[in-house]
Amino acid sequence: MSDSSIANFPFPDQSRITLMQSGATEMLNWLNDLVKTGCANLPSYKEDFWEGISKRMVDGKLNGLSNRVKKIKTIVQGKDDWEEFVLKEISDLNLIAKALLALDNFSKTEQITYLNAAGFNITKKHLQNTPTQSDLWQILAVANWTDDRIKVRQTWLQGVQSKLMGMILEYAWGKQEFMVNWEAGKMFNGEVKLYPSTYPTRLMVHTYQHVDKYVENYSAYPNIDSFLQAYAKAILLNPLLSEFPLCLKNVRLDASSENLFLVDQEAKSMECTCEENIKWALLSVSAGNTIKIFATWNGFQLKPMSALVKNRFVSL
């Protein structure tokens, strides 16, 4: 995404940026203390250790950093092999905080990427003057969950002509329901807008019209190496990218060990992270045949979300 596409984008005012930068300085001090004392004892730290810095980040309009601190706490308290995941989160906190203190050194698109990651919430109103992308959109997956009484829905799309992939992220509070019923495997004509980022993956649907068509094919990487090369380019553009959407074709499933692996035509393999019922559902529908699969990758885990088996769409 170029700076010209966000020429009229409303950035936070200087007073808010100054407040955020003050909080970023406090985060760097906290991280320095954490590194000096070491991370080995993180699982033994009491609630107030995490709550103190988390609340101070909220006070500094840095909800994004606060959420990352809470994520670190959840990981160290819930995982035995937490070290690699926590080091990634700590490095991201350090990157965001340092970027906030050096905003003038970055392009406008880079600035908004770091500001958004730090806690500046981009709303639909902010996208009012941004360009649209028209296409026939395929709904590759829909994921729903609840976070503290807030319903969250991710809807992953791919444009038939543009090959653009992205995700609609929606929230509904309390008893509210989502305004549009997106169904995995179906399609719609419409226009979307990209949330500004150095590697945009979040979309907002601007206009839509459901069509009587179902997903039977989609653009996909030919092998695992080509997907990893694309991911490396994406991370170079946005080191904070949390989910990378991908489609792979001509892969078979290997469950000869306890875990499930995708194996491409070059015999390269990647382990999947999925629940047992999804593992057996994939094995059942593939029946030993090669398939196409849509998944997300966070740098550690490959999560299958849907598949195409002989042009038949299967939601997972």
C-alpha positions, 0 to 999 in steps of 0.5 A: 500500500502506497502513501498516496492511497492514504493521503487523506487518512486522519492520523491521531493528533499530536497530543495523542502521539505524545502520550503514546510516545511517553507510554512507549518509553515506559514500555522500553524501561519495563522490557529492559528490566525484564531482560536484566532479570531474565525470562526464566522466572516469568511463570512464577510472577504474580498478577500485579506484575502483569496488571501494573504495566498493562494498565499503564499502557492503557493509560498511555492509549497503548491498548495494543501493547497492553493486549500483548502483555496479557498475551505473554501472561496467558502463554507463560501460564498455559504453555510448557514450551512458551519460550519461543512464543514469548520471545517473539512477543517481547521483540514485537513490543520492543519494535513497536515502542522504538518505532513510536519514538522514531515516527518521523523516520518512517513513511506515512504507511509505516507510521500508521502500521505502527500506530495501529499496532500500538493502539490507534484503532482504525474504524470504518469512518477512517476508511471513508476516503480510501480507494476500493477494490472491486471483484468477485469474492470467494469466502474461504473460511469463517471463524467465530469465537467469544472474548469476554462477552464480545463475539468475534468473527473472522471471514477470509476472502480471495478475489477471483481476478485480483487474487487479493486475500484478506480478512473481514474482522467484526465484533458484536457486543452482548446480544447483538448479532452480526449484520451480514451472514457470511458463509464459507464456500459461497461468493459475492460481487462487491467492493472492499477497502483495505485497512492501511498497512505496509502489508494489508490483510484486513478488509472492510466490505464497502458494497456487496451482492450475494451470487448463486455461486460456490467456491470450486477453485482458487489461486494457490501456491504450487508448493511449500517453498513458494509459500514460505518465500511469499511469507518472507517478503510479507514479513519484510514489509510488516514485521508485525504480521500476525496471520498470513493467509495462504492456499496450497495446491497438490498437497497430501496429508500424512498422519503416520505419526501422531501429528498431521502434516501437509506434504507437497509434490516436492516431498516437503512437509509442514506440521498442521496445528488443528484439533483432533476432529479437524485432523480426522475430518481432513483425512476422511474427505481427502481419502488419500488424494491430493487436495487444495487447502486454505490455512493461516500461518503465524510463523510458528503454526499452520492452521487449516481452515478449509479445503478443496477436494476434487473441486468440492469445498469443505469447511473445517 
